[in-house]
């Protein structure tokens, strides 16, 4: 298993000991998901945490009209999970889907949470990760959804070229909360 990037990402948040690394790696498996495979289907319990080694993953829900609404996208070296479902111990409201063929390291929720109780350094990694990604990073996104226009949000997404170039237009429109036709108008207006 190629785990150097996985451990490097963890250590960026909080350095963990060799003992903790060994315990964590002992519960990890490397899995391949093909494009359009669901890692987690809405309505099911979240059984795993994932670390993306390669590929692109989308996190979405479906509204009452049957429209897909993407909340966020994850690229390489990202940690992915239905965190709210795990914390609440309830089925997930979201689907996690491979938008490209993906190689992931996955580790079971139950075993990982047991390690969090046993290894203080792993618990600190988890805490710092949640603070940075679910509080600090998420706050501007929530504000932008309330106050920015779809065009402003599109321009922000465009700044992340590597992600933007990997997404289909339907994914971008869904993420922005607009139709593909509205997205075409925005793109035309910007080029205009």
C-alpha positions in Angstrom: 0.0 0.0 0.0 1.3 3.5 -0.9 0.8 5.3 2.3 3.5 8.1 2.3 1.1 10.8 1.0 -1.6 9.6 3.5 0.8 9.9 6.4 2.2 13.2 5.1 -1.2 14.7 5.0 -2.0 13.6 8.5 1.3 15.0 9.8 0.6 18.4 8.3 -2.3 18.7 10.8 -0.6 17.1 13.8 2.5 14.8 13.9 1.7 11.3 14.9 4.1 8.7 16.4 5.4 5.6 14.6 3.3 3.5 17.0 0.1 5.5 16.1 1.0 5.2 12.4 1.4 1.4 12.6 -2.0 1.1 14.5 -3.7 3.3 11.9 -2.2 1.6 8.9 -3.3 -1.8 10.3 -6.9 -0.9 9.8 -6.5 0.6 6.3 -7.1 -1.0 3.0 -6.5 0.3 -0.5 -9.5 0.2 -2.8 -10.3 1.1 -6.4 -13.6 2.7 -7.3 -14.5 3.2 -10.9 -16.1 6.3 -12.4 -19.7 6.6 -11.2 -19.3 4.0 -8.4 -20.9 5.0 -5.1 -18.6 4.9 -2.1 -21.6 5.7 0.0 -25.3 5.8 -0.9 -27.7 8.2 0.8 -29.8 6.4 3.4 -27.0 4.1 4.4 -24.7 4.4 7.5 -21.3 5.8 6.9 -19.0 2.8 7.5 -15.7 4.3 6.2 -13.4 7.3 6.1 -11.5 7.7 2.8 -8.3 9.3 1.7 -8.0 9.9 -2.1 -4.8 8.8 -3.6 -5.9 9.5 -7.1 -9.1 10.6 -8.8 -12.0 13.0 -8.1 -14.9 12.4 -5.7 -18.2 14.3 -5.5 -20.4 14.7 -2.4 -24.1 15.3 -3.3 -27.7 14.9 -2.4 -30.9 14.8 -4.4 -33.8 17.3 -3.9 -37.5 16.6 -3.9 -37.7 17.2 -7.6 -35.0 14.6 -8.3 -32.2 17.1 -9.1 -28.7 16.4 -8.0 -27.1 19.0 -5.8 -23.3 18.9 -5.3 -22.1 20.2 -2.0 -18.4 19.8 -2.5 -15.7 18.0 -4.6 -12.6 16.3 -3.4 -9.3 15.9 -5.3 -6.2 13.9 -4.5 -4.8 14.0 -1.0 -8.2 14.8 0.5 -10.0 13.1 3.4 -13.6 12.2 2.7 -16.4 11.0 4.9 -20.0 11.6 5.7 -18.9 13.3 8.9 -22.3 14.4 10.1 -23.7 10.9 9.6 -20.8 9.5 11.6 -21.1 12.0 14.4 -24.9 11.6 14.7 -24.7 7.8 14.1 -27.5 8.1 11.6 -27.8 7.2 7.9 -26.1 9.6 5.5 -28.1 12.3 3.7 -25.5 12.4 1.1 -24.0 10.2 -1.7 -20.3 10.0 -2.2 -19.5 9.2 -5.8 -16.3 8.6 -7.9 -16.4 11.2 -10.7 -13.3 9.6 -12.1 -11.6 6.3 -11.5 -10.2 6.6 -7.9 -7.7 4.9 -5.8 -8.4 5.4 -2.1 -7.2 4.3 1.3 -10.3 3.5 3.4 -10.5 2.7 7.1 -13.6 1.6 9.1 -15.3 4.2 11.2 -15.7 1.9 14.3 -12.0 0.8 14.4 -10.8 4.4 13.7 -12.9 5.9 16.5 -11.5 3.3 18.8 -8.0 4.4 17.8 -8.9 8.0 18.5 -9.7 7.1 22.1 -6.4 5.2 22.5 -3.9 7.5 20.7 -3.9 11.1 21.8 -1.8 12.3 18.8 -4.4 10.8 16.4 -7.2 12.5 18.3 -5.4 15.8 17.9 -4.9 15.2 14.2 -8.7 14.6 13.9 -9.5 17.7 15.9 -7.2 20.0 13.9 -8.5 18.5 10.6 -12.1 19.1 11.6 -11.4 22.6 12.8 -9.6 23.6 9.6 -11.8 21.8 7.1 -15.3 21.8 8.7 -15.1 25.2 10.4 -12.5 27.6 8.9 -12.7 26.4 5.3 -16.4 25.9 5.3 -17.4 29.3 6.7 -16.6 31.3 3.6 -18.5 28.8 1.4 -21.6 29.2 3.6 -21.4 33.0 3.4 -20.9 32.9 -0.4 -24.0 30.8 -0.8 -26.0 33.5 1.0 -24.6 36.7 -0.4 -22.8 36.0 -3.7 -24.4 35.6 -7.1 -24.0 32.4 -9.1 -21.6 34.4 -11.4 -19.4 35.4 -8.4 -19.4 31.8 -7.2 -18.5 30.6 -10.7 -15.6 33.0 -10.9 -14.3 31.7 -7.5 -14.6 28.1 -8.8 -12.8 29.1 -11.9 -9.8 30.2 -9.8 -9.2 26.5 -8.9 -8.2 25.6 -12.5 -7.2 22.0 -11.7 -10.6 21.2 -10.2 -12.6 23.3 -12.7 -11.0 21.5 -15.7 -11.9 18.1 -14.2 -15.6 18.8 -13.7 -18.5 18.4 -16.2 -20.7 21.4 -16.8 -23.6 19.6 -15.1 -21.5 19.2 -11.9 -20.6 22.9 -12.0 -24.2 24.0 -12.5 -25.4 21.7 -9.7 -22.7 23.0 -7.4 -23.7 26.6 -8.2 -27.4 25.8 -7.7 -28.3 26.8 -11.3 -29.3 25.1 -14.5 -26.8 24.3 -17.3 -28.5 26.9 -19.4 -27.9 29.6 -16.8 -24.3 28.4 -16.6 -23.9 28.9 -20.3 -25.3 32.4 -20.0 -22.8 33.2 -17.3 -19.9 31.8 -19.3 -21.0 33.8 -22.4 -21.3 37.0 -20.3 -17.8 36.6 -18.9 -16.3 36.0 -22.3 -18.4 38.8 -23.8 
